[in-house]
Amino acid sequence: MAAAGRTARGLRRVPGTAAPQAPRTRQEPREERRRRRPVQYKLFSLGAGLDMPLLIFILVLLAIGLVMLFSASYAYSYFHYGNSYFFISRQAVFAVAGVIAMLVISTFDYHRFHQLAIVIFGISVFLLVFLLICRYAHIESIARPEGTATRWLDFGFVSFQPSEIAKFALIVMFAHMISQNLEKMGTFRYGVVPYVGILALFAALIYLEDHLSATLIILALGAILMFVGGTKPKWFILGIILLAAGLTAILMVKGGYQVSRIMVWLDPFSSELDPDLTHQTRQSLYAIGSGGLLGVGLGQSRQKYLYLPEPQNDFIFAVVCEELGMVGALVIIVLFAMLIWRGVYISVHAKDKFGMLLGLGITFQVGLQTVLNICVVTNTIPNTGISLPFFSYGGTALLMLLGQMGILLNISRSANVEKT
């Protein structure tokens, strides 16, 4: 005979009901169900709104950069082109287009670059190889030479340095690969070999352009992303040793021009060196020294009057120091530091590893170029061609920079940061 309150089948009868209830089955946790669903990303993602502090730092640096570019370039522009507005008018057009592109790209879901990583990498390698083919085929109408180097592709309606695209391609490719192999980054096979291969390919192609500074930036960016991704420190020690040995071998084999740069760095005021080699560094130091604490005043630089070669390019920071003084230069350095800090903060709070690595790569690229440019201008390191972000003349470079800032802003839309 069945026990009271139970049916013959052992099902408990709930008081006040006519039918028994079966015992509850354990439901699958909501998080588990959500994890098993394939992630679908939208083409555009507005998220919770872009990061206003980052946007403000970008726009302030861009505005100051345009003012200083005009101040640094109008004398050189008038002498060589008969138009004081030659450089600033072009840069302003690219700045406006760049800001529009930045805001549009800030709505483009950055996860799409996960899918486009191999395509971007392939296009970058093709452009680097194409530049070298044109260079050694002496097609100077396309591969534009500058002294001993050939870094520019010129198609008439647009000209650019493929190395700038290569930096971005490296960041996207490394972020893509590392985010897929996070648990294996501590191994030699998955955490070292593929990345060293890509770095070697990019470094070789860019070095053949005689673009040593871009080669070093590429290597530094790759090393930073590998370190953040989890590659073991011992491989970086080995890499530094090999890099030092490689640079020494290059100096011994090539000698000449590279050695002379080091001699200029050691003593730019030496009377025994060729004045043509020391001229740019000496004029830069004169400009910095003339600025003193508060500067000679905006627009009042004397070194830009054909003393400092091409003041609108790599050595524009020397004009900044002369006109705004040490105080003004420090303010600009602080603005760059705040931009980099905000970029790092947003990146480490990204909702996934790909976003974190992509944001850090873009941020550290700006940081590396800024630090290296200021070091060159102040003769802290040997002279090499590195532009100052937001300041140096170059329309396509500025457009590329602002586009990357748009990606960083899109990461901020979904990052776990306080929206202001």
PEFEN-V980278 format. One record per residue. N is the residue number from 1. OMEGA is omega in radians with two decimals (999 if undefined). Layout:
n=N omega=OMEGA
n=N omega=OMEGA
//
This chain:
n=1 omega=-3.06
n=2 omega=3.10
n=3 omega=-3.12
n=4 omega=3.10
n=5 omega=3.13
n=6 omega=3.09
n=7 omega=3.14
n=8 omega=-3.13
n=9 omega=3.09
n=10 omega=3.14
n=11 omega=-3.09
n=12 omega=3.10
n=13 omega=3.12
n=14 omega=-3.14
n=15 omega=3.11
n=16 omega=3.14
n=17 omega=-3.09
n=18 omega=-3.04
n=19 omega=3.10
n=20 omega=3.09
n=21 omega=3.06
n=22 omega=3.09
n=23 omega=-3.10
n=24 omega=3.05
n=25 omega=-3.12
n=26 omega=-3.14
n=27 omega=3.09
n=28 omega=3.14
n=29 omega=-3.11
n=30 omega=-3.12
n=31 omega=3.14
n=32 omega=3.12
n=33 omega=-3.13
n=34 omega=-3.11
n=35 omega=-3.08
n=36 omega=3.10
n=37 omega=3.06
n=38 omega=-3.12
n=39 omega=3.11
n=40 omega=3.14
n=41 omega=3.12
n=42 omega=3.08
n=43 omega=3.11
n=44 omega=-3.08
n=45 omega=3.13
n=46 omega=3.10
n=47 omega=-3.10
n=48 omega=-3.12
n=49 omega=-3.09
n=50 omega=-3.05
n=51 omega=-3.07
n=52 omega=3.08
n=53 omega=3.11
n=54 omega=3.13
n=55 omega=3.14
n=56 omega=3.12
n=57 omega=3.14
n=58 omega=-3.07
n=59 omega=3.12
n=60 omega=3.11
n=61 omega=3.11
n=62 omega=-3.14
n=63 omega=3.11
n=64 omega=3.12
n=65 omega=3.13
n=66 omega=3.12
n=67 omega=-3.12
n=68 omega=3.08
n=69 omega=3.11
n=70 omega=-3.14
n=71 omega=-3.08
n=72 omega=-2.94
n=73 omega=-2.92
n=74 omega=3.12
n=75 omega=3.11
n=76 omega=-3.13
n=77 omega=-3.13
n=78 omega=-3.10
n=79 omega=-3.03
n=80 omega=-3.05
n=81 omega=-3.14
n=82 omega=-3.10
n=83 omega=-3.10
n=84 omega=-3.08
n=85 omega=-3.04
n=86 omega=-3.07
n=87 omega=-3.04
n=88 omega=-3.13
n=89 omega=3.11
n=90 omega=-3.13
n=91 omega=-3.14
n=92 omega=3.11
n=93 omega=3.12
n=94 omega=3.12
n=95 omega=3.12
n=96 omega=3.11
n=97 omega=-3.13
n=98 omega=3.12
n=99 omega=3.09
n=100 omega=3.13
n=101 omega=3.14
n=102 omega=-3.12
n=103 omega=3.10
n=104 omega=-3.13
n=105 omega=3.12
n=106 omega=3.08
n=107 omega=-3.11
n=108 omega=-3.05
n=109 omega=-3.05
n=110 omega=3.12
n=111 omega=3.12
n=112 omega=3.11
n=113 omega=3.02
n=114 omega=-3.11
n=115 omega=-3.07
n=116 omega=-3.02
n=117 omega=-3.09
n=118 omega=3.11
n=119 omega=3.13
n=120 omega=3.10
n=121 omega=-3.14
n=122 omega=3.12
n=123 omega=-3.13
n=124 omega=3.13
n=125 omega=3.12
n=126 omega=-3.12
n=127 omega=3.11
n=128 omega=3.12
n=129 omega=3.13
n=130 omega=3.10
n=131 omega=-3.13
n=132 omega=3.09
n=133 omega=3.12
n=134 omega=-3.14
n=135 omega=-3.07
n=136 omega=3.00
n=137 omega=3.11
n=138 omega=3.05
n=139 omega=-3.01
n=140 omega=3.09
n=141 omega=3.12
n=142 omega=3.11
n=143 omega=-3.00
n=144 omega=-3.14
n=145 omega=3.03
n=146 omega=-3.05
n=147 omega=3.13
n=148 omega=-3.06
n=149 omega=3.03
n=150 omega=-3.00
n=151 omega=-2.97
n=152 omega=2.90
n=153 omega=-3.08
n=154 omega=3.12
n=155 omega=3.13
n=156 omega=-3.12
n=157 omega=3.12
n=158 omega=3.04
n=159 omega=-3.09
n=160 omega=3.06
n=161 omega=3.10
n=162 omega=3.12
n=163 omega=3.10
n=164 omega=3.09
n=165 omega=3.14
n=166 omega=3.11
n=167 omega=3.14
n=168 omega=3.13
n=169 omega=3.11
n=170 omega=-3.14
n=171 omega=-3.11
n=172 omega=-3.09
n=173 omega=3.14
n=174 omega=3.10
n=175 omega=3.12
n=176 omega=-3.05
n=177 omega=-3.09
n=178 omega=-3.13
n=179 omega=3.10
n=180 omega=-3.07
n=181 omega=-3.06
n=182 omega=-3.07
n=183 omega=-3.10
n=184 omega=-3.05
n=185 omega=3.11
n=186 omega=-3.13
n=187 omega=-3.14
n=188 omega=-3.06
n=189 omega=-3.05
n=190 omega=-3.08
n=191 omega=-3.09
n=192 omega=-2.96
n=193 omega=-3.07
n=194 omega=-3.09
n=195 omega=3.07
n=196 omega=3.10
n=197 omega=3.12
n=198 omega=3.12
n=199 omega=-3.14
n=200 omega=3.13
n=201 omega=-3.14
n=202 omega=-3.09
n=203 omega=-3.14
n=204 omega=-3.11
n=205 omega=-3.12
n=206 omega=3.13
n=207 omega=3.12
n=208 omega=3.03
n=209 omega=-2.97
n=210 omega=-3.13
n=211 omega=-3.04
n=212 omega=-3.10
n=213 omega=3.11
n=214 omega=3.08
n=215 omega=-3.13
n=216 omega=3.11
n=217 omega=3.10
n=218 omega=-3.13
n=219 omega=-3.14
n=220 omega=3.12
n=221 omega=3.12
n=222 omega=-3.14
n=223 omega=3.14
n=224 omega=-3.12
n=225 omega=3.09
n=226 omega=3.14
n=227 omega=3.11
n=228 omega=-3.11
n=229 omega=3.08
n=230 omega=3.06
n=231 omega=-3.06
n=232 omega=-3.08
n=233 omega=-3.07
n=234 omega=-3.13
n=235 omega=3.09
n=236 omega=3.08
n=237 omega=3.09
n=238 omega=3.14
n=239 omega=3.12
n=240 omega=3.11
n=241 omega=3.14
n=242 omega=3.13
n=243 omega=3.11
n=244 omega=3.11
n=245 omega=3.12
n=246 omega=3.11
n=247 omega=3.09
n=248 omega=3.13
n=249 omega=3.12
n=250 omega=3.13
n=251 omega=-3.12
n=252 omega=-3.10
n=253 omega=-3.09
n=254 omega=3.12
n=255 omega=3.01
n=256 omega=-2.99
n=257 omega=-3.11
n=258 omega=3.11
n=259 omega=-3.13
n=260 omega=3.09
n=261 omega=3.12
n=262 omega=3.11
n=263 omega=3.09
n=264 omega=3.12
n=265 omega=-3.11
n=266 omega=-3.12
n=267 omega=-3.09
n=268 omega=-3.12
n=269 omega=-3.13
n=270 omega=3.11
n=271 omega=-3.11
n=272 omega=-3.14
n=273 omega=3.11
n=274 omega=-3.12
n=275 omega=3.13
n=276 omega=-3.14
n=277 omega=-3.08
n=278 omega=-2.98
n=279 omega=-3.05
n=280 omega=3.14
n=281 omega=3.13
n=282 omega=-3.12
n=283 omega=3.08
n=284 omega=3.14
n=285 omega=3.05
n=286 omega=-3.12
n=287 omega=-3.13
n=288 omega=3.13
n=289 omega=-3.13
n=290 omega=-3.09
n=291 omega=3.14
n=292 omega=-3.07
n=293 omega=-3.03
n=294 omega=3.09
n=295 omega=-3.14
n=296 omega=3.13
n=297 omega=-3.14
n=298 omega=-3.14
n=299 omega=-3.03
n=300 omega=3.13
n=301 omega=3.06
n=302 omega=-3.09
n=303 omega=-3.13
n=304 omega=3.13
n=305 omega=3.02
n=306 omega=3.00
n=307 omega=3.11
n=308 omega=-3.09
n=309 omega=3.09
n=310 omega=-3.07
n=311 omega=-3.11
n=312 omega=-3.06
n=313 omega=-2.98
n=314 omega=-3.05
n=315 omega=3.14
n=316 omega=-3.13
n=317 omega=3.07
n=318 omega=3.08
n=319 omega=3.07
n=320 omega=-3.14
n=321 omega=-3.12
n=322 omega=-3.05
n=323 omega=-3.07
n=324 omega=3.11
n=325 omega=-3.13
n=326 omega=-3.14
n=327 omega=3.13
n=328 omega=3.12
n=329 omega=3.13
n=330 omega=3.09
n=331 omega=3.14
n=332 omega=3.09
n=333 omega=3.11
n=334 omega=3.10
n=335 omega=3.08
n=336 omega=3.14
n=337 omega=3.12
n=338 omega=3.09
n=339 omega=-3.13
n=340 omega=3.11
n=341 omega=-3.10
n=342 omega=3.10
n=343 omega=3.10
n=344 omega=-3.13
n=345 omega=3.13
n=346 omega=-3.07
n=347 omega=-3.09
n=348 omega=3.08
n=349 omega=3.09
n=350 omega=-3.03
n=351 omega=3.09
n=352 omega=-3.08
n=353 omega=3.12
n=354 omega=3.10
n=355 omega=3.13
n=356 omega=-3.09
n=357 omega=3.11
n=358 omega=3.13
n=359 omega=3.12
n=360 omega=3.12
n=361 omega=3.12
n=362 omega=-3.12
n=363 omega=-3.11
n=364 omega=3.05
n=365 omega=3.09
n=366 omega=-3.13
n=367 omega=3.14
n=368 omega=-3.12
n=369 omega=3.14
n=370 omega=-3.11
n=371 omega=-3.11
n=372 omega=3.12
n=373 omega=-3.13
n=374 omega=3.10
n=375 omega=3.10
n=376 omega=-3.10
n=377 omega=-3.13
n=378 omega=3.13
n=379 omega=3.06
n=380 omega=3.03
n=381 omega=-3.14
n=382 omega=-3.10
n=383 omega=3.05
n=384 omega=-2.99
n=385 omega=3.09
n=386 omega=-3.11
n=387 omega=3.09
n=388 omega=-3.11
n=389 omega=3.12
n=390 omega=-3.05
n=391 omega=-3.05
n=392 omega=-3.14
n=393 omega=3.10
n=394 omega=-3.02
n=395 omega=-3.10
n=396 omega=3.09
n=397 omega=3.11
n=398 omega=3.11
n=399 omega=3.11
n=400 omega=-3.14
n=401 omega=-3.13
n=402 omega=3.04
n=403 omega=3.10
n=404 omega=3.06
n=405 omega=3.07
n=406 omega=3.08
n=407 omega=3.13
n=408 omega=3.10
n=409 omega=3.10
n=410 omega=3.06
n=411 omega=-3.13
n=412 omega=-3.12
n=413 omega=-3.09
n=414 omega=-3.13
n=415 omega=-3.14
n=416 omega=3.11
n=417 omega=-3.14
n=418 omega=-3.13
n=419 omega=-3.12
n=420 omega=999
//
